[in-house]
Amino acid sequence: MKKLLLSIFLILNITPIIWSQDRFFTSADSLNKKRFTIVSIGLGSTWAGGMIGLHEIWYKNIEKSSFQTFNDGSNWLQMDKMGHFYTNYHLAMNASELYQWTGLSRNKSIALGSSIGFGFQTTLELFDGFSAEWGFSWYDMLGNTLGTGAYAIQEIAWKEQRILPKFSYSPSPFAELRPEVLGSNFTEQLLKDYNGQTYWLSINPSTFFKHSKLPKWACFSVGYSANAKIKGDADSFVTPDGTSYFAQREWLLSLDIDFSRIPAKRPWVKMVLKQFNALKIPFPALILSDGKLHGRPFYF
């Protein structure tokens, strides 16, 4: 989950580039070289600085090895791969939209922004490839590829994003069973405890059915999570007192909001609202787990 944390850092540091001055809120009609330079330097500096910082903080003191691969496709009920998908989607989208803001053509912005997001994550995978503890994961790369593709394909085919990957989190009771792995405080658990994480695909019906009477911002959302997944490579876990836990996949159905489609006249308001599309808003949800269907009045 260090990759997700660093990627969020990148997103949060590139987005304010276009918030710094009011006149920057509207995309240029043609290529603005000053904007293009600002965005390129900002992205490049954040990428390089992030990698240097991660190497010094995380990789510098771990045991190194020759380049190796690591098969982790069956770990954590694939929740970590959902994280790769989600992160790459948002990196590609944010970088691409920054380049569209500079006035670069739509197709070139999509290609450049997607390449930057994918390259950022690939650099992290290469770091893992030279560590003795982990290794280069082709399954991580698959998640990265699908996430980048989910943005680029929608943008090319529909010229808009109709299906939005989102994230929600609520603390689970399972982290205290293995705090060294699942986190010992809220911040660590947010990144490490897959039992508290849910990844969503929010689908906007009005983009598929133009005569829909639903509000343009209304979505229904399909979610995926894990329950009682305490050990990455095992579906059961027994505590020292003999209590047994058995991991289960959870599938969810809920409602959501596409904040980019909420009417707003001022460009900066629309821009601020759109940032909330990274998160799933709490709503009632139906949950299918272990063959049983139940509901919650509000699911975080």
Secondary structure, DSSP 4 states (H G I P E B T S, - for coil): -HHHHHHHHHHHHHGGGGTSSGGGSSPPSS--HHHHHHHHHHHHHHHHHHHHHHIIIIITTSPB-S--B---TTGGGGHHHHHHHHHHHHHHHHHHHHHHHTT--HHHHHHHHHHHHHHHHHHHHHHHHTBSSS-B-HHHHHHHHHHHHHHHHHHHHHSS--EEEEEEE---TTGGGSHHHH-SSHHHHHHH-TTTEEEEEEE-HHHH-TT--S-TTEEEEEEEEEES--BTTBSEEE-TT--EEE-EEEEEEEEEE-GGGS--SSHHHHHHHHHGGGBPPPEEEEEEETTEEEEEEEE-
